[in-house]
Amino acid sequence: MQFLRAILTPLVAATVLAATAPLVLAQNRGDETLLEMHQAFRKGDRSKLAQLLPAARGHALEPWAAYWELKARLGEAQPAEIQSFLQRYAGSYQEDRLRNDWLLLLGQRRDWSQFAEQHPHFRMSDDREVRCYALLIDQIKGTAPATAADEVRRNWYAQRDADDGCTHAAGEFFSYKKLSALDVWRKARLGAEANRPRAVRAAVEIVAPEALGQLKEALDAPSKYLSSRSTAGGRVRQELVLLALIRLAGGDPDGAAHQLDSKWSEYLSAEERNWAWGVIGKSAAQKLAGSAHGYFSNVTRSSHLNDDLLGWKVRAALRAGQWKTVSNAVDAMSDEARQDSTWVYWKARALLAGKPGEADRAEARQLLEGIASTRGFYEMLALEELGQRITTPPAPAPLTAEEKAAARANPGLNRGLYAILLGLRSEGVREWNYTTNLHQSGGMGDRELLAAADFACQREVWDRCINTSERTKSVVDVAQRFPTPFRSAVVERANAIGLDPAYVYGLIRQESRFIMDARSHVGASGLMQVMPATARWTARKIGMTNFTADQINDRDTNIAIGTAYLKLALDDFAGSMPMAAAAYNAGPGRPRSWRNGPVLDAAIWAENVPFAETRDYVKKVLSNTTNYAAMLTGQPQSLKSRLGTVGPRDAAAPEVNKDLP
């Protein structure tokens, strides 16, 4: 592990082993033990964990070693062992993580007395399932707040799949008549739409267990189910028909619309019909079908839809140029959703569409001023709607020596960095995030966050540097949020092939957060997250001879191939930064299809990208780019000018890189 010592020595010397640091840490000879224990934990090898644990005593990451060993056998551990662990590592992330695990286990066992004893000590309080158990205990004890049922419903709906805590709590609250049958059926609808049959079954088991047999047919073969029945008398049958329509709409919105319009509409309640049209409209909108707005127009009461369906109603209306519908759909959203900068911006744009009166202009201006900043995509667009440009915010007051020293002496930050540099990135990130966000109520203050970000920046752990600095509320440190590692390599390469260096930096920041050895779940690698097949194709295209896949993680090679591919994509899409970014994330075939239809303001086009990941990616790459341009040039910038418009390819224009993978 000589290479690791070379990396860790400065960190250990300056921080982890500093006399001011409140830790007693081992030398790097224990690193191998930690890595072995991590592998054993992943394999569930309890005997090896127990065998290696003594050798991890005194190591910087001893709390992780002890956590893995106990977590692997938590189901059989004695309460005294667990309490001993919690006391030994009191105040650490691992203490709270194990308490979280134990609370889940106690909830599953319905051991409400021990759960109630431990829950007040749970600092993170970020586990929905644990919260559902806690609310149920309060209900049993008669101490539940008036909002308990609403909170259980909210947490239950947010769980993508069936879990014990929120499902059990929902069932109990339903039996107490604190949740309605509609609340439970809506959970089943959400599960059907997301193709989560376990979640659907768990909900139906609460409200109509006798219908489980029919439910399987409705979900597995919705078209057959709908065709084989002539009526839907009674609430349960109506909801089963609706679940079948939802499942059918996912793949065939037009078929579901035909079934609903020609046969089932008269048998459903107004709320059920509106929900069905909302799901059909969403599915059509995700396919960028011109019929989407028409399907949403069949909804007679927008309050019958949830925020997700209303969001897709807004998107379909934007594509159709129906600004009044945009405004009405945003107004129908929950208070929380209406505060999202996305919907604030589009509500303001809707108010300004057509021939706005003075009252409309005043309301739009107030909405835009409420979000305008350099912090994100819609915040920047709001600035430009107000007649301003994007500039670099003033730097905050320099950190003091004392503020920096406090960050360097923080045990959790040190353990987080140590784990990351050791190769235990997931563990290190979780410990770092806990320390900055959750260890104390409300998380660190702005100055503490700036100092923690500086600590990570100095160690070139750029993802923690960026993410931590992004959490400040009253100040913005652009140098932390938008660092420029490898500046010479990036700028020289970008300029050499005619790319805006700010665009390259904006993309790298979103792709890898400058993590050299980053690797995605689909196999993309390095700073610019290049797929092996794409790398080989690009290398051939630019005449890079003797290229091998193992070169992808070489910094300069990764930059050369990534920038070359980005330039080829940009050329293929006639210089459209939004479409090239979408191609980089989702492959070029999809944005080639997504561009068909009306010519749109690129912000509307981006908001209608069907994939949530790509939609978010495009917006962040473009806002990153604009911030980097302001910083690199020192000149005011325009996000709007980078967006432009998006529409069908000019049929007369040649396809520049038709074989772009």
N, C-alpha and C positions, 0 to 999 in steps of 0.2 A: 504493500500500500504506500510505496514511496511517493507516487504521484499525488496521493491525497494529502500526505503530509506537506507537500509543497504548496498545496492550495490552502490548507487549514492553518498552517503555522502562523501567518500574520493575524488571522482571526483569533486564534487561541491566545497568542501573545498579547494582543491588544485588548481583548475582551473576555473571552471565556475563562482564561486563567488569570485575568487581572485581579489584583488584590482587592479591588473594590467590588468585584462581582460576588454576589452572595451564593456561590456554588462551590462545592468541592468536586473537582472533575478529574477524570482519569487521563492518561496519555493516550495517544492515538493507537497504541497497541490493542486497545479494546474495540476499535472500530470494526475489525473483522468479526468479533463476537456479536456486535449489534446487527451486522448485515446477515450473519448466519441465523440469528434469532428472527429477523424479519422474514427470511425465507421459510423458516420453520412455522411461523405464525400463519403465513399465507397457505401453507400446506396442511395446517391443522395438526402439526406434529407436537403433541403436548409433552411427550417424554423428552424430546430434544430441547424444548423450551426450558423445562425444569432443570435439565442437565447443564445448560449454558448460563442460566440466570446468575449463579454465584460469580461467574467471571465478569459479569456486567456491573457488579457493585462498584460504585465510585466513579463510573463513567459519566460523561456529560449527559448522555441520553439514557441513563439508568431508569428514569420514570417510564420511558417507552418500553424498555425490556421487561420491567415488572408488569406493566399494563398488558403486554402481549401474553405473558405467561398466565396471568390471572384471567384475562378475558377468554382465553382458549378453553378454560374449564369453569367458567362462571356459573353454569347451570348446576354444578356439583359443589361449588365452594361454600364453605360455612360463613354465616354472617360475621363471625369474629375475624375471619381472614379478610373479608371485604372492608370491614371497619379499620383494620390495621393498615391496609393499603391506603385508605382515604386519609388516615391520620399521618402516615409517613410522607405522603406526597401532597399534603394540604396546600391549597392555593395554586396548584399546577393545573395545566390543561388535562393531564392524565387523570387527576382526581375527579374532575368534573365529567370527563368522558366516561369513566367507569361508573360514576353515579348515574349518568344518563342510561348506560347499558343495564344497570341494576334496576333502575326504575321501570324500564320496559319489561324486564323479567318479572318484577313484582306485580306489575299490572297484568301481565299474561296469567300469572298465578292467582290473581284476584286477592293478593295479600295487601289489603287496603291499609292496615295499621302500619306496617313497615313502610309502605309507599308514602303515607301521610307524614311519617317521621322524617323521611329522607328528602322529600320534595322541596321543602323550604331552603335547603342548602344547595339546590341545583342552580348554579350561577348562569349558565348559558341560556336556559329557558327558551331554547330555539327549536325544540322537538315537538311537532304538532301532536304526535301520538301520546307523548308524555302529558302534554297539556290537556288532551281529551280525557285521559285517566284522571287527572287532577280535578277537572270540572265535574266529572261523574262523582268523585268522592265528595266534593262540596254539595252536590245535589243530594246524595245519600244522607249526608250529615245535616242537611237543611240550611247550609250556609252559602249556597250558590248565589252569585250575583245575578241581577235581573237579566244581564246580557249573556248568561251562560249558554243557553240554547243557541243563540245566534253565533257564539264563538265556536261551539261544537260543530254547527253546520258549516261554518266557514272553513274550519280546519279539515273537516271530512271531505268537503268538495275539493279542497286543494290537494288531497292525497290522490295521486294518479292511480294507484292500485289498491286492492283491498288490504287494510291493515287491521290489527286487532283493536288497538286503542280507540280510534275514532269510530270504527264500525260498531264496536260494543257500546260505546258511549251513546252513539246515535240511536241504537236499538233501545237502550234504557230510557233515553229522553223521549223517544217515541211512545214507549209504554207509559211514561208519566204525562203524556199528552203535551209535552213541551215542544216537540217537533211534529209537524203535520204529515199526513200521507203524501201531500205534494212535495214537501221537503225531501222525503225519501225517494219518491219517484224521480225527482230531478237529479238526484245522485245517480240513479240507474241510467238516466238519459245521458249524463256526462260520460259515464263509463262506456255506454254503447257507442257514442260518438268517437271516443278515444280508442275503441277496440280493446277494452279491458273487461273481458267477460267475467273474470273473478269479482271485480268490483260491482258489476251489474247484478250478478247472482247474490252477492252479499246484501245488497240493498233490497232486492226483491224478497229475499228470505225474511227480512224484517217486516215488510208491509204486506206481502201476499205469498207466504210459503207454498200455498197450494198451487201456485202458478209456475213453479220451477220447471215442470215438465214442458209446458208450452214455451217457456222462455228460451230454452235451448233451440227449439225449432225457429223461433223468431230471429234469433241472433245468427244461427248457422245458415239458414236458408230463407232470408227475409222475403225475397220475391215469391217463393213457393208458399210461404206462410200467408202472405197477403192475398195471393190468388186463390188459395184454398178456403178462404173464409168469405162469407157474404155480409155479415154484420159484426158489430162490436158493441154489444149491449153490456153495460156495467163498467165501472171505473177500471177494474183490473184488465179487462179485455181491451179497453180503449188504450191503456198505457202500453200493453203488449203490442198493439198495432203501431203505436207511436215509436216504440223501440225498434220494430221492424223497419219502419219508414226511415228512421235515423241511420240504421245499418245500411239500408239500400242507398240512401243519399250519399254515403261516403264514396261509393264507386260509381253511382249512376244517378246524379241529381235530377236529370230530366225524367228518368224512369220513376223516381220517387215522386216528382212533381205530378206526373200523369196519374199515378196511383192515388195520390192525395186529392187531386182536383176532380177526378172522374168517379171516385168510389168512396173514399174514406172521410172526406171533409165533413159530411153531414153527421157522422157518428162521433166525432171528436168535439170536445169542449173548445171554446174560443181560445183558451190558454194553450191547449194541446195543439190546435191548428197553427197558432202563431209560432209556437216553438218549432213545429215541423217545418214551416216555411222558412224560419230563421236558419235551421240547420241545412235545408236545401239551398238557400241563398248563400250560405257560407261555403258549402261544397262547390257550388258553381263559381263563386268568387275566387276560390283557390285554384280553379281551373281557368281563371281569367275569361270566363264565358260571358258573352254579352247579355245572357239571360239573367245574370245574378241580380241586377238591380230590380228587374221585373218580379223575380221571386220574392225579394224582400218587400216589394210594394204590396204583396198580399198580406203582410203582417198588419193587423188592424189596431194593435196596441203594443207600442215598443216596450212598455214596462214589463211585458210578458217575457222579454228576452234578457239573457244575462249579458255582462259586459263584453265577453268574448264575441258573442253573436252580434252585438251592437257595433263592436269594432269592425267586424267584417261588413256590416251594413254601411258603415262610413266609407270603407275602402271601395266597395262596389259603387257607391254614389259618387266618389271622387273620380273614378274612371268614366262614369257616365256624365260627369259635369253637373250633377244635381246637388247644388249647394244648399238648398233648403232642407233636403233630406239629411245632408251632412250635419247641419245645425241641429235638427230635431233629434237625430240619433245620439249625438253627443249629449244633448240635454237629458236624454232618457237614461244615461249611464249613472252608476252609483257616484256618490260624492268623491270617493277615493279615485275612481277611474277618471273623473272629470278634471282632476288635478294633475294627471299625467301630462307631461309637456307635449306629447304627441297630439292628444285630443284638445288641449288648450290651443295649440297652434292652428289646427284645422278648424276649430270653432271660430277663431279670429278671422281666418281666411274666408270662411263662409259668411261672416258678418260683412266683410269688405267686398264680397262678390256682387256683381250687378250694379245697382245704383243705391249704395248705402246712404242712409240719412245721418244726421249728426249724432244721434243717439247710438246708432250702430258703430260709427267710427270711434266714438268715445269708449264704448264697451270693448271693441277690438283692441284699441290702443292699451287699455287697462290690462287685458289678457296678455298681450305681447310683452308689455313691460314687466309683468309678473314672472316671466320665464327667461327673458332676454339675457344671454351671457355667452361666454365661450366654452361652456361646460359640455355641450353636446349638440347633436344634429339640429333638433328643432329649436334649441336655445339660440343657436347661431342664425337660423333662418328668421327667428323673431327679431334679432338685432337688425338684420337687413331689411325686414319689413318696416322697421322704425327709422330707416334711412342711415343706419350706421354700418361700419365695416368691422371685420374681425381683426383685432390687434392683440398684442401680447399684454396680459394684465401686469400691473406693477408687482414686482417681487415682494414677498413679505419681509419683515424685519429679519436680519440674519439670526440664526440660532446662536444662543449663548453657549459658552463652554460647559456650563452647568446642565443645560438642556441636552446637549450631545452626550455628556457623561452619563446622565440618567438613562438614556436609551441604551448606551453601551453596557450598562450594568444590569439591565433588565434580564432576569433569568429566562423568561419565556421567549424573548426575542433572540437571545443567545442560543437556546436549544433549537429554536426554529431554523436559524441560519446554519447551525452545525448539522442538523438533519438534512437540510437541502444540499449542503456542500458534500455531505457523505453519500448522497445519492438517494436518500429517503425523502424525495420531494413532497409526496402527498402528506406524509407526517409533518414535515417541516412547515408546509403551507398552513396546515390546520392549526398547528401550535402558534404560528405567527398571527394568524387571523384571530384566534381566540384571544391572544394577548392584547392586540390592538382594539378589537371590537367588543369582546364579551367578558373579559376578566372583571372589569368594573362596570357598574350599571351605566349604560349610555356610551360605553367605549371611551377611548382616549380623547382628550381635548385636541383642538387644532394644533397647538404648539407641540404637544407630545407626538401627534401623528407626523408632523414635519420632521421631528427629531428621529422617530423610528424609520421614516422613509429615507432620511439621510444616512442612517446606519446601513440600510440595505443598499443604497446607491453606492456608498463607499466600498462595499464588498462586491459590487457589480452583480447583485442579485436583483435584476431589473424588474422582474414581475412584482416582487414585494415592494420595491421602490415606487413603482407606478401605482399599484393598487392601494397602497397605504396613503399616498399623497392625494389620491382621488377622493378620499373620504373627508377631507377638510371641508368645512362649511363656509367659513367667513373669509378665507384667503385661498389663493391659488398660486402654487409654486410651479411655474411652467417647466423649469429645468428638471424638476423631479417627475412631473407628469408626462413630459415629452422629451425623454433623454435621447441623445444621439450617439450611442456607442458605434464604434467602427466607422466613424464619420468619413475618414478619408476613403475607405474602401467603398462605402455606399455612394457617396457623392460623385466620386470619380467614375464609377461604373455607370451610374444613372446618366450622368452628363455625356458619357462616351456613346451611349446608344439612344440619346434623345428622350430620356425620361425625366420627369420632374422629381428631383431627390425627395421633396416633401411627400410625394405620392408613394414612393418606395418606403420611406420611413412610416407613413401612415398605415401601410399594409403590414409591414413587419411588426409594428406595435400591436396590431390586432391579431396577427397570425401566431406569434410566438412569445410576445412580450420580451424579445431579445434573449430568449433562452436558447443557448447554442445547441443543446442536445434534445430539444423539444421533439416529441414524437406523438402524433395524433392517434386516435383509436383506429383510423383507417390506414395508417402506415406512412403518413406524410412526415417529413423529417426536416430538422434544422431551422435556421432563422426564418426562412421564407416558406417553410412547410411544403416542401416539394415531394410529390409522389414519385416512387421509383420509375414507373413507366413514363411519366411526364418528363422526368429528368433525362431519361435515355433519349426520348424523342427530341427534346430541346437541345441536348448536347449534339445530336446529329445535325439538327437544323442550323446551329451556329458554328459548325465545323470544329467542335471540341473532340479531338481524337483521343482514343484510348480511355474513354470515360468508363468508370465502373461504379456500381451502386454504392459502394462503401465511401465514395468521395462526397456523397450528399451532405454529410455532416461537417465537411471541411468548410470553414467560414467563407473563404473567398470563392470557392466553387459553388457553394449554395447561393451566394449573392449573385454570381454570374449567371447561373441557370435560372434562378427565380426572377431576376430583373429581365432577362431575355424573354422568358415566357410571358411576363406581364406586358412587355412591349409588343410582342406578337399578338396578344389578346387585345391590347389597346388599338393596334392597327386594324385588326379584324373588325372591331366595333367603331371604326371611323373616329377614334379619339375620345369616345365616351367613357369617362372614368367610372361612372356607376355601373355600366354594363361590363366593363373589363373586370371590375372588382367582383361582380357577381359570377363572371366566368371563372375567375381565379378560385372562388370558393366552391361553386357548384358545378363546374365544368361548362364549356362554352355552349353546348347544345341547349341547355335550359334557357339562358338569357336570349338566345336566338329565337326561341319560341315565345318567351315572355314579352318580347318587344312588339309582337304582332298586335294589331288593333289600332286604336286611335293614337295620334301623336299626343304625348302627355308631357307636362311638366315633370322633370325627372324625379322630383320629390314625391309626386303622386305615383309614378312608376315604382319607385323604391318601396313605398309604403304598401304596394300591392304585390310585392314579390311573395309567392306562395309559401316558401319555406321560412319559418321564423328565424332560423339560424342565419340564412343568407340575407334576409331582410335586415336583421340587426347588424350583420357584417358590413353590408354596403354602406349603411348610414354611419357606422363608426369609422370605417376606412376614410370616407370623405370628410368627416368632421376632424379626424386625426390629421389628414392631409392639410386642411386649411389652417389648423393650429401650427403645424410644423412649418408651413410656408410663411406664416407671420413671424415665427421665431427665426427661421433661417435667413429671411430677407430683410427683416426689420421694417417691412412695409405692410399697410393695411391690406386685408385680403377679402375675397368674396367667395362664400360657399356656393351661392347661386350660379356664379359664372362657371364653376366646376361641374355643376349638375347639368345645366342645359335642358334639352328635351330628349325624349326617347320615342321612337316610332319604328315602323317597319323599315327594313333595309331597302335602299334604293335599288330596284331591280336592274337598273342599267349599270350600276357600279359593280366592278369585279369583286369576287369574294377573295379577300387578301390571303387568308390562312384557313382555307376550307377544312384542312386536315388537322386543325388545332385540337389536341386531345382534351 
